[in-house]
Amino acid sequence: MEGPRSAKKDEFSKVLELINHVFRISRGHKPTMQQEFPLLINENNTDNMIVMLDEDTCISTVNYMHEDILIQGTRVNGASIGGVCTLEDYRKFGYSSRILDKVEEKMFNEKVDFTLISGERSLYRRRGCKVVKNFYNYSLHPKKEEMDFQLVPYENWHLLHMVDMYNSKSTRYCRSLEEFKTLLHSATIPWGNFSYRKYTILGKEGGFHFEQGIKVLGYIVVRIMSEEADKYGEVVEAAGNSHMLSKAFRNIANDLYLSRITYNVHLRDREAYLYDYDKITFGNMGGTVKIINFKNFMENLRPLFYQYEEKSIVDNMEFYEESNQCIFKYKEEILKIEDKEAITNLVFAGPMAEKLNYKDVPTIEKFIKVNFPIPFVWPYNLNYQ
């Protein structure tokens, strides 16, 4: 048995064969994983495709890619893990866990702040990856609504307008234009009972902005789930004001004969809150998350902290790890967080989710309560890997 180690370029086809076999072919689908996830499953990403081999066969793999994210304009270093799989005859021997150990070590050395994993399996939870609750899930029923805008299928000329709207968001994945184009196509490839629709919201012809050339006012990407007893929609990604989006969601559900359409908004994204909906729940972010490098992450977030706390406090706030504990220190005040699972929950879900003893640390308590949970992206958007 060889590994865990990075795949070699000439081994890419073997890794791809394993991934397609486990996730598509064995389930009766076409081998489309590379087309669906071209940034993650890419020959230029083989250094981050960690494998174990038995002679000439790739029997287990964990794959990740670096993804920078802006948090209200502050750039942090994320990494997305996906395509985690093991050949059937080699399961229950702990190979995936061994590879994940190697992946986390490699990420730490590369100064990755945190990792997002496209799954909630016990494999991830056992190692401190956390399911965090920080998103409102809105559900809207189908209804034919009068719209003071045009809802049309996506066309290529809409792209740069969509990119402009996306980049105006202060919390988002960092995407190049080429990545945006690639993801808009790859993340909407149908498979199994999943299909997709892409829409653009245009202003009314004759309106001031329309005549000035600002024709695109929003966009919506919807995943259609066709199950035996139900057909419903999930918004993958959307931009536009909440008034327009609510009306558009209802009309899309009506036109496609969906039982409902759902939309997820981070609890700190107040501007995106919907006010016309049929049901709202408070739920999970999607997948799991784990802080890899606490000190580096907090240092990268320092520009964000200055936006919410006095400069003298942020200047004197220290972050470090000691004996597996994550520590906040302000002058004589010290607060120790027991493990990575607890600190991940605190940073991403907030102080209401992770109860702490703030005795004798009033400044740190205030610092935590005004900064956490941090604003965050919906991980299952077009960037989902």
C-alpha positions in Angstrom: 0.0 0.0 0.0 1.4 3.4 -1.0 0.4 6.8 0.5 -1.2 8.9 1.6 0.5 11.3 -0.8 -0.3 13.8 -3.6 -1.3 12.2 -6.9 1.1 12.5 -9.8 0.0 14.1 -13.0 0.1 10.8 -14.8 -2.2 9.3 -12.1 -5.0 11.8 -12.6 -7.0 9.4 -14.8 -6.9 6.7 -12.1 -8.1 9.1 -9.4 -10.9 10.4 -11.8 -11.9 6.8 -12.5 -12.3 6.1 -8.8 -14.3 9.2 -8.2 -16.6 8.6 -11.2 -17.1 5.0 -10.2 -18.1 5.8 -6.6 -20.2 8.9 -7.1 -21.8 8.3 -10.5 -21.3 4.9 -12.3 -22.1 2.7 -9.3 -25.3 4.7 -8.9 -26.4 4.3 -12.5 -25.3 7.7 -13.8 -22.9 9.0 -16.4 -19.3 9.6 -15.4 -19.6 13.4 -15.2 -17.7 14.4 -12.0 -14.9 16.2 -13.8 -17.4 18.2 -15.8 -19.4 19.1 -12.7 -16.4 20.0 -10.5 -13.8 21.2 -13.0 -11.9 23.3 -10.5 -11.5 20.6 -7.9 -11.1 17.6 -10.2 -8.5 19.1 -12.4 -5.1 17.8 -13.7 -3.6 21.1 -12.5 -4.8 20.3 -9.0 -3.2 16.9 -8.5 -1.0 18.2 -5.7 -4.1 18.6 -3.7 -5.6 15.3 -4.7 -4.3 13.1 -1.9 -4.4 9.3 -2.6 -3.6 5.8 -1.5 -2.7 3.2 -4.0 -2.6 -0.6 -3.9 0.0 -1.5 -6.6 -1.4 0.3 -9.7 -4.9 1.0 -8.4 -6.1 4.2 -6.7 -8.2 2.8 -3.9 -8.9 6.0 -1.8 -8.8 9.7 -2.3 -9.5 13.0 -0.6 -9.4 16.1 -2.8 -9.3 19.8 -1.9 -8.8 23.2 -3.5 -7.9 26.6 -2.2 -10.7 29.2 -2.3 -10.3 32.7 -1.0 -13.4 34.2 0.5 -14.2 37.9 1.4 -15.9 38.4 4.7 -17.3 42.0 4.5 -14.3 42.8 2.4 -11.7 41.0 4.5 -10.0 38.2 2.6 -9.5 34.8 4.4 -8.0 31.6 3.2 -10.5 28.7 2.8 -10.2 25.3 1.3 -13.0 23.1 0.0 -12.9 19.3 0.4 -14.8 17.0 -2.0 -14.8 13.8 -3.9 -13.9 11.8 -0.7 -14.2 8.1 -1.6 -12.8 4.6 -1.2 -13.1 1.6 -3.5 -15.7 -0.9 -2.1 -13.3 -3.7 -1.2 -11.1 -1.3 0.8 -13.6 0.3 3.0 -13.7 0.2 6.8 -9.9 0.1 7.1 -9.5 3.8 8.0 -7.9 4.9 4.7 -10.0 8.0 4.4 -9.1 9.0 7.9 -5.4 8.6 7.2 -5.7 10.7 4.1 -7.7 13.4 5.9 -4.9 13.5 8.5 -2.4 14.2 5.7 -4.8 16.7 4.1 -5.2 18.7 7.3 -1.4 18.7 8.0 -0.8 19.9 4.4 -3.5 22.6 4.7 -2.0 23.9 8.0 1.5 24.2 6.4 -0.2 26.1 3.5 -1.8 28.5 6.0 -5.3 27.5 5.2 -7.6 29.1 7.8 -10.5 26.7 7.6 -11.9 23.9 5.4 -15.4 23.4 4.1 -16.5 19.8 3.5 -19.3 18.8 1.1 -20.8 16.3 3.5 -21.9 15.6 7.1 -20.7 12.0 7.5 -19.5 10.8 10.9 -16.1 10.4 9.2 -15.9 14.2 9.4 -17.7 14.8 12.7 -15.3 12.4 14.5 -12.4 14.7 13.6 -14.0 17.9 14.9 -15.7 19.1 11.7 -18.8 20.9 12.7 -22.4 21.2 11.4 -23.2 24.9 12.3 -26.5 26.6 12.4 -26.3 30.1 11.0 -28.7 30.4 8.0 -32.4 31.2 7.7 -34.2 28.9 5.2 -37.1 30.6 3.5 -39.8 28.5 1.8 -42.2 30.1 -0.8 -45.2 28.5 -2.4 -46.0 28.8 -6.1 -48.0 31.9 -7.1 -48.6 33.9 -10.2 -47.4 37.4 -9.1 -47.6 40.7 -10.9 -44.0 41.7 -11.6 -42.7 45.2 -12.3 -39.6 43.6 -14.0 -38.9 41.0 -16.5 -37.9 37.4 -15.5 -36.2 35.8 -18.5 -33.9 32.8 -19.2 -30.2 33.5 -18.9 -28.4 34.6 -22.1 -24.7 35.0 -22.6 -24.8 38.8 -22.8 -26.1 38.9 -19.2 -22.9 37.5 -17.9 -20.9 40.6 -17.2 -23.9 42.3 -15.6 -24.2 39.2 -13.3 -20.5 39.4 -12.5 -20.9 43.0 -11.6 -23.8 42.3 -9.2 -21.9 39.4 -7.6 -18.7 41.4 -7.1 -20.7 44.2 -5.4 -21.3 41.8 -2.4 -18.9 42.3 0.4 -19.1 38.7 1.5 -18.5 36.3 -1.3 -16.1 33.7 -2.9 -13.3 35.4 -4.9 -13.9 34.4 -8.5 -12.1 35.4 -11.6 -14.2 36.0 -14.7 -13.1 32.6 -16.1 -14.1 30.9 -12.9 -17.5 32.5 -12.9 -18.1 31.3 -16.5 -16.9 27.8 -15.7 -19.0 27.5 -12.5 -22.1 28.9 -14.1 -21.9 26.0 -16.6 -20.4 23.2 -14.5 -22.6 23.7 -11.4 -25.7 23.5 -13.5 -25.0 20.2 -15.3 -28.1 17.9 -14.7 -27.6 14.4 -13.2 -29.9 11.9 -11.5 -33.0 13.7 -10.3 -31.3 17.1 -10.3 -31.9 19.7 -13.1 -31.2 23.4 -13.2 -32.7 26.7 -14.5 -30.9 30.0 -14.8 -32.8 33.2 -14.9 -32.0 36.9 -15.2 -34.1 39.8 -13.8 -34.3 42.7 -16.3 -35.8 46.1 -15.7 -38.8 47.2 -17.6 -38.2 48.5 -21.1 -38.5 52.3 -21.2 -37.5 52.6 -17.5 -34.7 55.1 -16.6 -32.1 52.5 -15.7 -33.0 50.3 -18.6 -32.5 53.1 -21.0 -29.2 54.0 -19.4 -27.9 50.5 -20.1 -28.4 49.0 -16.6 -30.7 46.3 -17.9 -29.9 43.4 -15.5 -31.2 43.9 -12.0 -30.7 40.4 -10.6 -30.2 36.8 -11.4 -31.3 33.4 -10.0 -29.9 29.9 -10.4 -32.3 27.2 -9.2 -31.8 23.4 -8.7 -34.9 21.4 -9.4 -35.3 18.2 -7.3 -37.7 15.7 -8.9 -38.6 13.0 -6.4 -41.2 10.3 -6.7 -43.8 12.2 -4.5 -42.5 15.7 -4.8 -40.9 18.3 -7.1 -39.4 21.4 -5.5 -36.7 24.0 -6.1 -33.6 25.1 -4.2 -32.0 28.5 -5.0 -28.3 27.8 -5.6 -27.4 31.5 -6.0 -29.3 34.7 -6.4 -28.7 38.5 -6.6 -31.2 41.3 -6.5 -33.3 43.1 -4.0 -35.6 41.0 -1.7 -38.8 42.4 -3.2 -37.9 41.3 -6.7 -36.5 38.0 -5.6 -39.6 37.0 -3.6 -41.9 37.7 -6.5 -39.5 35.9 -8.9 -39.2 32.8 -6.7 -43.0 32.4 -6.5 -43.4 32.8 -10.3 -40.6 30.3 -11.0 -42.3 27.8 -8.7 -45.6 28.4 -10.4 -44.2 28.1 -13.9 -42.3 24.9 -13.2 -45.1 23.3 -11.2 -43.0 23.1 -8.0 -44.5 22.5 -4.6 -42.2 25.1 -3.1 -38.9 26.9 -3.6 -36.3 27.5 -0.8 -33.7 30.2 -0.3 -31.0 30.4 2.3 -29.8 33.7 3.9 -27.1 34.1 6.5 -28.3 35.5 9.8 -26.0 38.5 9.5 -27.0 39.3 5.9 -29.9 41.5 6.9 -30.1 43.2 3.6 -31.0 39.9 2.0 -33.8 39.0 4.4 -37.1 38.1 2.7 -40.3 39.5 4.1 -42.8 37.7 1.8 -42.6 34.0 2.4 -44.7 31.1 3.6 -42.3 29.4 6.1 -39.0 30.2 7.7 -36.7 28.0 9.7 -33.2 28.5 11.3 -30.9 25.8 10.0 -27.5 24.5 9.0 -25.0 26.2 6.8 -24.6 23.1 4.6 -21.9 20.5 4.9 -19.4 20.8 7.7 -16.6 23.2 8.6 -13.5 23.1 10.6 -10.9 25.7 11.6 -7.5 24.5 10.6 -5.2 27.3 11.7 -6.8 29.4 14.5 -4.1 32.0 14.9 -3.7 32.6 11.2 -7.5 32.8 10.8 -7.9 35.4 13.5 -5.0 37.4 12.2 -6.5 37.4 8.7 -9.9 38.6 10.3 -8.2 41.4 12.2 -9.3 44.0 9.5 -12.9 42.8 10.0 -12.6 43.2 13.8 -11.5 46.8 13.4 -14.9 47.4 11.8 -16.8 46.3 15.0 -14.4 47.0 17.9 -12.3 49.9 19.2 -8.8 50.0 17.6 -7.0 49.8 20.9 -8.8 46.6 21.9 -8.1 45.0 18.5 -4.5 46.1 18.6 -4.0 44.4 21.9 -6.0 41.2 21.3 -3.8 38.1 20.9 -4.7 34.8 19.4 -2.7 31.6 19.8 -2.9 27.8 20.3 -1.5 25.9 23.3 -2.0 22.2 24.3 -4.8 21.9 21.7 -6.6 24.9 23.2 -7.5 28.0 21.2 -6.8 31.1 23.3 -7.9 34.8 23.3 -5.7 37.1 25.3 -6.3 40.8 26.1 -3.8 42.2 28.5 -4.4 40.2 31.7 -7.6 38.6 30.4 -7.3 35.1 29.1 -10.1 32.9 27.6 -9.3 29.3 26.6 -11.5 27.4 24.2 -11.1 23.6 24.7 -10.8 22.3 21.1 -11.2 23.0 17.4 -14.8 21.9 17.4 -15.7 24.4 20.0 -13.8 27.3 18.4 -15.3 26.4 15.0 -18.8 26.5 16.5 -18.1 29.8 18.2 -16.7 31.6 15.1 -19.3 30.3 12.6 -22.4 29.8 14.7 -21.8 32.4 17.4 -21.7 32.8 21.2 -25.4 31.7 21.5 -24.4 28.3 20.1 -21.2 27.8 22.1 -21.7 28.6 25.8 -18.6 29.9 27.5 -17.5 31.0 30.9 -16.7 34.7 30.7 -15.8 35.2 34.3 -13.1 37.9 34.7 -12.8 38.5 30.9 -15.3 41.3 30.1 -13.3 42.8 27.2 -12.9 39.4 25.5 -16.6 38.7 26.1 -17.6 41.9 24.4 -15.1 41.2 21.6 -16.6 37.8 20.9 -20.2 38.9 21.1 -19.8 41.7 18.6 -17.7 39.8 16.1 -19.1 36.2 16.1 -20.6 34.6 14.2 -18.8 36.0 11.3 -20.8 36.7 8.1 -20.4 33.9 5.6 -21.2 32.6 2.2 -23.8 29.9 1.4 -21.4 27.0 0.7 -23.8 25.2 -1.7 -23.8 28.1 -4.2 -22.0 27.9 -7.6 -18.7 27.4 -5.9 -19.8 24.1 -4.2 -17.1 21.5 -4.7 
